[in-house]
Amino acid sequence: MHLPPSTDARDTPWHALSGSEALQRLQSDARHGLAHAEVARRLARFGPNRLPAPPRRPAWLRLLQQFHNVLIYVMLAAAAVTAALAHWIDTGVLLGAVIVNAIIGFLQEGKAESALDAIRHMLSHQATVLRGGERQLVAADQLVPGDIVILASGDKVPADLRILTARSLRADEAVLTGESVPCDK
C-alpha cells in the first residue's frame, strides 16, 4: 500500500522550510532572538553544541585490526601451506604482502582520524547571536536551536544553521568538496 507523502510541517526537513516557518517551528523571533531564560531551558534540554569526541582506539588495537580481514586470512593460510612445502620465497612474499597491507591500512586510519580531528577543530569557537534583542558574543557550544546567529565576512559557521537572510553569501567548502574557490549560496 502506497501512502501519500506527509504534509505535516514537522516532517519537512529544515532546508525545505521557509525562514518564517523555521522560526515558527522553533518558537524564535528574527528581530529579538530568544530570551535568556529560554536559552537556559534549551541548553538544559539539548545540551551543548559540540560534536561528541569519538572513542579513541589504542594504536596497538588499530594495528591488530588490520589483520582481521578475509583476504588476509587467505594469504596467511597460503603462507602456511607454502611454508609447509618449504617454498620459502613464496612464504616470504605472502607474509611481506600481509605486513605491507597492515602498515598501509594502519597509516591510512591514522590520517583519517587526524582529518576528523581537524574538521572538529575548524568549527568556530565563538558566535555572534541575537538574544533578548541584543547582539552578544557567546561560546559556540552555548548555541541552542532557535538562536539567531549573525555571520559576517570571514566568520566560520558555528553550527547547522537555517539562513534567514543573506547578501552576497559565499562559502569556502574546500575541506568538504575539494573546490579551491568559494561557491555562491
N, C-alpha and C positions, 0 to 999 in steps of 0.2 A: 504494500500500500504506500503510495507516494503522498507525503504531506506537503502542503504549500509552505513556502518559507515564512518564518515568523515575522510579524510586523511589530512585535514588541520592541520598543526602543532600548530596553535593557539588553537585548540580544545583538544589537547593532555594534560593530567594532568602533573604537574611538575614532579611527581615521575617516570613517564614513559619516560621522555626525557633524552637523554644523557647529560652529563655535558656540552659538547660543544654546543649542541642545546639550552640548557637553557641559556648559556652565550650569544649566538647569539640573542635569543628572547629578552633578557634583555639589549642587546647592552652594554655588560660589557666585561672586559678583565681579565683573571685569573692572569696575571703577574703584572698588574698595577692597577687593580680595577677601580673605577670610578673617574673622575676628580671632583674637589671640586665644580665647577660651576654646573655640572650635579647633584651632590648630593643635592645642594640647590634647583634646579628645581624639583627634585623628592620629596624632603621633602615638598615643597610647594604643589605639586600635590597630594601626597598620605597621607600627614600628619604624625604625629609621630607614631613610632612603639610601641604602647601600647594598652593594652586591655581596652575597654571602661568600666568605672565603671557602674555597673548595678544600676538602680534606687532602692533606699532602701525604703522598706515599713516600716512604723512605727510598733512597736511591737503590739499595740492595734489592728491594722488592720489585721496583721498576725493571731492574736488570733481569731478575729471575722470571718475570712475566714475559719477557721477550722469547723465552723458550717454551711458553705454553701456546703452541700452535701446531695444527695437524701436519703441516708441511715440515716443520722442524722435527716432529716425532718420526716422520717417514725418513728424513735424512739421517737421523740418529740411528734408526733401525738399519738403514742401508750401510752406515758406517760400521755398525756392529757386525753385520754379515761380511763386509769386505775385510774387517779385522780378523774374523774367524777363518777366512780363506787366505789370510796372510798377504792381502793386497794392500800394502802399507801406503802406497802413494794415493790410491783411491780413498782409503780411510782418511788420510791427511787432508785431501781436497774437500771431502764431505764435512769433516769437523771444522776445517777452516771456513767453509761457507756458512756453517751454523754460527760460528763465533762472529764473523763479519756481519751477518744479518742481525745478531743480537746487539752488537755495538752500534750499528746504524740506527736501529729501532730505539735504543736507549737514548742516543743523542737527539733524535727527532722528537721524542716525547719530552725531553728536557727543554728543547727550543719551543715546543708548543705551550708548555706550562709558562715559560718566560713571556711568550707573546700574550697569553691571557692575563698575566700579571701586569704587563704594560698597558693593556686595554683598561684594566681595572684602575690603574693609576692615572689614566688620561681623563677620567671623569673630573669635572670641576669640583673644587673643594668649597667654593662659596657661590652663592647665587643672590641676585637682587630680586626681591619679591615685594608684592603689594599686600600688606596686611593691615587691617584696620584703617585703610585709606592712606597709609604712608608707605613710602619705599623704605625697605630695610635690607641690609646685607646680612645674610644668615648662612650658617654652615649648610652645605648641600645635603648632608644626611638628615637635616631637620625639615626638609621639604615634605609636604603631605599632599595627597590627592586633593585637587581643588585650589591649590596655591596658584596665584597669578605670578609667573616668572617673567622678568623683563630682561631681554637679551640685548646686548649692544655689539657692535662690530668687534670681532676678535674673541668674544666670550666662548667658553666651552659650554656645551649643553649639559646641565647638571642632572637631568633625569629624563624619563619618557615624557614628552610634552605634546599637548594639542595646541597648535598655533592658532591664535585668535585673529591677530592682525600682523602684517609684515610689510616692509618696504625693502625692495632690493635684497631679498634674503638669498644668500649663497652659503653652501655648506661644504666643508672640506671633508670628504669621505674617503681619503686616500687609504686609511687604515683598513676600512671595510671592503672597498672595491678596487683599490689599486690605482684609481684615477689620479692623475697628477694635478688636475685643475679643479678648483671648487665648482660645484654644479648649482645651477639656479633651482630654487624651490618655489 
